[in-house]
Amino acid sequence: MLFYSTRGEEKVTGAQAIVEGIARDGGLFVPSVFPQVSKEELERMFGMDYPERAAFILHKYLDEYDEEELLAALRKAYAQFEGGDAAPLVRVENGMYMLELFHGPTCAFKDMALTVLPYLLRKGCDICGIKEQVLILVATSGDTGKAALEGFKDADGIKIMVFYPDDGVSKMQKLQMCTQEGSNVNVVAVKGNFDDCQTGVKKIFTSEACAERLLAKGYRLSSANSINFGRLAPQICYYFSAYCDLVTSDQIKPGDKVNFTVPTGNFGNILAGYYAKQMGLPVGTLVCASNTNNVLTDFFARGTYDSKRPFYKTMSPSMDILVSSNLERLVFELSGRDAALTKERMASLAATGRYSVRAEELQKMRAEFFAAYASENDTVDCIYEFFEEYGYPMDTHTGVAMHVAQRYEEQLKKEDSKAELPPMVVVSTASPYKFPQAVYYALTGNDVKDSFKGIKRINLLTAMKVPESLKAIRYKPILFKQSVTPDKMFDEVEKFIG
Ligand SMILES: *Cc1c(COP(=O)(O)O)cnc(C)c1O
């Protein structure tokens, strides 16, 4: 299968799309067509386990990868998940289901893709005939950095370096990163905020001088961020898997529609749901849930994306985003795959912070998506009430999603009180133990000073199992302590590769 840039003429293979990450014109790579999954194929997937389902879907996009080898890589990746199933579906009440994507090594859904990306990237280099070692640079505001480190640790032919803002990540996130093991990893704090970090990494990526100096040492730069098709593709699979699980547990009949609610930041997760629907999965509405940084809610309401607004630090930090980069792929589809128009809009976004879509595009968007947001209070109340009612603890990001899912269903009921609502799958993106202080506050109204105390108290209250990876951190040595100013970031890169 070929991939096109959302902004121009570039055509590449799947392996190239993953190795290059972003198109030369700044656009994102999208598949030339959406491969279809027939009714018969979907039925065949019912009897498969998670890695088999994922291999089947991924191979439809990445046909130059060997399917057997792909399956072996997926088995190995998802064997690191606790509990035996990488993406279990939990029924909490009649018609409401949680798709738990947080059983991986870092307790957030980014593990679903970042445990697989190292294989896709290394193999992609082989397919493209690239001989150099790969150096992955990541600027992180928390979850991505740790998930990338875990995914890439000890990967052959790859080194990974993560920069995080000194004062911009939670204590638990910092501990997770600074205790990282592996022979090919490096973690450096940057004196500044996330923007300083990201700007520093972008500078290295776009500097020809840096690229030459790295190449002279046998390294080629690559990125693991969420616009890489290698991050998007593994996420499509769990929408199919959730659907299969609903059928095999007799909750629905094959062909019935299912709605999904997704806590959204960069629009990567929910876009994967849209891709699944384009491939033929019977998806009804995709509900886009935001926190107080509700730029997407406004976009779906008015058709104008306006990132010029105040930035709020919320208790769901992985959704604190004003420029949702994966939205470009949706805008490209809605425009009828008009690359020139998409390019114009993205230029407008870069220059003025905003762009608008046409009335008929807005209409199309609103036929597929429902968008709303949860305030901080809404989130706290929802986590509390849901635990009181069902005994099910949620993390803060999932709390945002659940609040919005409930509002959506209330609205449908108001419009037609007798309507049979399709099942709702709420995508649960993090373990409550990953954000222990905020979750403990939501559950009890009390503060707890220390993350590990928070974990202990949540465990006493909920009896939910504490993930081994979080328990272990407490006793791990801090391996990374260096902290640099933004102008010294490339020096650290050179020191690292020697
Ligand atoms: C990254 C993240 C999100 C947002 O996902 P997007 O793909 O950026 O929309 C939501 N919840 C958690 C816990 C995350 O780590």
The ligand as an SDF file (V2000), in Angstrom:
LIG
                    3D

 15 15  0  0  0  0  0  0  0  0999 V2000
   -1.9380   10.7250   25.3190 C   0  0  0  0  0  0  0  0  0  0  0  0
   -3.0810   10.4830   26.2320 C   0  0  0  0  0  0  0  0  0  0  0  0
   -4.3960   10.8790   25.8880 C   0  0  0  0  0  0  0  0  0  0  0  0
   -4.7220   11.6230   24.6160 C   0  0  0  0  0  0  0  0  0  0  0  0
   -4.5920   10.8200   23.4760 O   0  0  0  0  0  0  0  0  0  0  0  0
   -4.4850   11.4810   22.0200 P   0  0  0  0  0  0  0  0  0  0  0  0
   -4.1590   10.3780   21.1090 O   0  0  0  0  0  0  0  0  0  0  0  0
   -3.3410   12.4870   22.1450 O   0  0  0  0  0  0  0  0  0  0  0  0
   -5.7560   12.1580   21.7240 O   0  0  0  0  0  0  0  0  0  0  0  0
   -5.4210   10.5700   26.7660 C   0  0  0  0  0  0  0  0  0  0  0  0
   -5.1820    9.9420   27.9370 N   0  0  0  0  0  0  0  0  0  0  0  0
   -3.9340    9.5690   28.3150 C   0  0  0  0  0  0  0  0  0  0  0  0
   -3.7380    8.9000   29.6290 C   0  0  0  0  0  0  0  0  0  0  0  0
   -2.8310    9.8180   27.4740 C   0  0  0  0  0  0  0  0  0  0  0  0
   -1.6030    9.4430   27.8600 O   0  0  0  0  0  0  0  0  0  0  0  0
  1  2  1  0
  2  3  1  0
  2 14  2  0
  3  4  1  0
  3 10  2  0
  4  5  1  0
  5  6  1  0
  6  7  2  0
  6  8  1  0
  6  9  1  0
 10 11  1  0
 11 12  2  0
 12 13  1  0
 12 14  1  0
 14 15  1  0
M  END
$$$$
